[in-house]
C-alpha cells in the first residue's frame, strides 16, 4: 500500500523509531543492560543528593537548593527518554502515537532548557558568594532563590512550545520513520514529508538561544569570580574560593561538552547513526556525571550522604 502524506486535518500518523540502524540485534541485550545500569545510576545518585540536601540542615543553603533543582531535572529529563530506549532495545517496541511522541519531544527539550537556566542561576549564586560575600544573605534570600528557580523552570517550559506546536502542524506519512531512539525535535521534523526548512531553522535558533546565551552568562559570572579571586592575597584564600566553584564549573564543562559532541556529530559529514549517538550522549552524560561530581568533590554533600548511610546501618536506626 502506498504511503500518503497527511495534513493536520487527517487521521494522526504513527511514529516508528528506527533507533541506531547499524546496531546488530545480537548487541541489543548488552546495550540494553548498559543503558539500564546508567539509568539506575542516575536515579540512585540524584535521589541520594535530594535526600541528603532535604534531610541535613547543614545543606539548607542556596547552592544546595539549586543543586536539588538540577538533580530533579536530571531525573525528569532521562525519564522522558531512557525508558523508551530500553523498551525499544528489549521488546522491540518502536511505535509511538502522535500525542506520545510530541509530549516526549516537549518534555525532553523543556527539561534540557531548564538545566541550562539552572546552571546560570548556580553561576550567579557563586558570583554573589565570591564577589559580594557581605551582601550574600540579602541577595540570595530564600524568596529570591525560589523566584530564580521558578523563573528557570517556567521559562524553559514555555520556550519549546512554538517549535513543538509548529512541528505538530507539519504533514507526515501514515507511518513516519524517525531516525532516532526517541522523539527529538530535529529527528521528527526530518520525518515530515513536506518542506522542513522553516522548522529546522526555528529549532536551530532556539537551540542557539538556549545554548549560547546561558553559556555567555556563565562565562561572564566566572570572569568576575576570577578577577575577584586574583585580588585575594593569600594562596589559601584563593584555593578556598576556587574550591567552592569547582564542582559547578566541572558540571558546566561537561554539559557544554555534551552539547558540542551532539553539534559536531550533526554538522560533520558522518553517518546518521553518529548523529543519533551524539544526541544520546547529550541526553545522558550530564545526568549520570552530576551526582558523581557533587558526591566526590563536594565535602559537604559527601559528609551528608555518609551520615545518612551510617544512620541506615543496622543498630544505628534509633540513634541521632
Number of C-alpha atoms within 10 A of each C-alpha: 3 6 10 12 17 18 17 12 8 10 10 18 20 19 23 22 26 16 20 16 14 9 11 8 10 8 10 17 13 13 15 18 14 13 18 16 12 19 21 13 17 26 21 15 21 28 17 20 26 20 14 26 22 15 14 16 10 13 16 14 16 20 20 20 19 20 23 19 19 27 23 19 22 25 20 17 23 22 17 20 21 21 15 19 23 22 13 20 22 14 10 12 14 19 18 20 14 15 13 14 21 20 14 21 22 24 19 24 24 22 24 22 26 28 26 23 27 24 25 23 23 26 25 20 20 25 23 20 22 21 18 14 13 11 11 17 14 10 16 19 13 15 9 13 19 15 12 19 19 15 16 21 20 13 14 23 18 12 18 22 14 13 18 20 12 13 22 20 11 20 23 26 20 17 18 24 21 23 23 24 25 29 26 22 23 19 20 26 27 19 21 20 16 15 12 16 11 12 19 17 13 15 20 13 12 15 16 12 14 20 19 13 15 20 19 12 17 22 16 15 21 19 13 14 23 17 11 16 20 13 9 13 9 10 11 10 13 16 12 11 21 17 14 16 20 15 18 21 20 15 19 22 14 18 22 17 16 21 20 16 17 21 15 15 20 19 9 10 10 11 11 16 18 17 23 23 19 20 23 21 15 22 23 20 17 21 30 22 19 25 26 16 15 22 21 11 16 17 11 17 22 15 14 22 21 14 13 15 13 13 15 12 9 8 9 11 10 8 6 5
